[in-house]
Amino acid sequence: MARSFLVIGWTVLSSFFLGIIALAVSLTDKTGNSSHKVAQIWARSILRVSGVGVSVRGRRHIDPERPMIYMSNHQSLFDIPVLLGHLPVQFRWLAKAELFRIPIFGHAMRRAGYISIDRTDRKSAFESLARAAGMIRDGVSVLIFPEGTRSRSNTVRPFKKGGFVLAVDSGVPVAPVITLGPHEIMPKGQLIITPKDVTVEIRPPIDAGQYSRKTKDRLLERVRREIIAASDGRLEG
């Protein structure tokens, strides 16, 4: 319990101070890359205080010079610092609108180029996807949790279709990403933090250019099967 309070306290303080730094560097770097690097420092500091180690497999499947859409399973709030701190590429989040309402932190996310998705407003959500497609065509990679929300177990929830509309409209590869371990650190609905090591597996990219809006469900099922199959039996469909 003491560690949990320490981590929560550090997360609040570091979000405030590093959020200010991220805002400051965004004034001179309009690309958002410097702000993203500050966010990586924030994420790694939280993992260190939490006693969480991260190993990454499949780095060879990342091409920093080529935009991609990364799609990951979502088991815990710790997925965010794990992926932000250790996915070895510049990317932008597609994140739920609620996160952007957090003082300083949310404004820093917006300045870094992260994209807000309001799931309660269909029109706004599609406008956000259109902005994301434009960013991708300009060479920016994006990370999405296609389940839309965290799972309460090791089950992979049904995928939302919006990310796959974005994929086929952008025509860039989709790289499935599997995180194993975050659920054991902090399951959904709990505040107790248990130090565990986490593995991130980056799978070979799938060419979304082979699909269209009419066949996007096939891409959806292929990515979902890949995430489940690559999890060494630790995730279920």
Stockholm file with secondary structure:
# STOCKHOLM 1.0

chainA/1-237         MARSFLVIGWTVLSSFFLGIIALAVSLTDKTGNSSHKVAQIWARSILRVSGVGVSVRGRRHIDPERPMIYMSNHQSLFDIPVLLGHLPVQFRWLAKAELFRIPIFGHAMRRAGYISIDRTDRKSAFESLARAAGMIRDGVSVLIFPEGTRSRSNTVRPFKKGGFVLAVDSGVPVAPVITLGPHEIMPKGQLIITPKDVTVEIRPPIDAGQYSRKTKDRLLERVRREIIAASDGRLEG
#=GR chainA/1-237 SS CHHHHHHHHHHHHHHHHHHHHHHHHHTTCTTSHHHHHHHHHHHHHHHHHHTCCEEEECGGGCCTTSCCEEEECCCBTTHHHHHHHHSCSCCEEEEEGGGGGSTTHHHHHHHTTCEEECTTCHHHHHHHHHHHHHHHHTTCCEEECTTSSCCSSSBCCCCCSHHHHHHHHHTCCEEEEEEESHHHHSBTTCCCCCCCCEEEEECCCBCGGGCCSTTHHHHHHHHHHHHHHTTTTSSBC
#=GC SS_cons         CHHHHHHHHHHHHHHHHHHHHHHHHHTTCTTSHHHHHHHHHHHHHHHHHHTCCEEEECGGGCCTTSCCEEEECCCBTTHHHHHHHHSCSCCEEEEEGGGGGSTTHHHHHHHTTCEEECTTCHHHHHHHHHHHHHHHHTTCCEEECTTSSCCSSSBCCCCCSHHHHHHHHHTCCEEEEEEESHHHHSBTTCCCCCCCCEEEEECCCBCGGGCCSTTHHHHHHHHHHHHHHTTTTSSBC
//
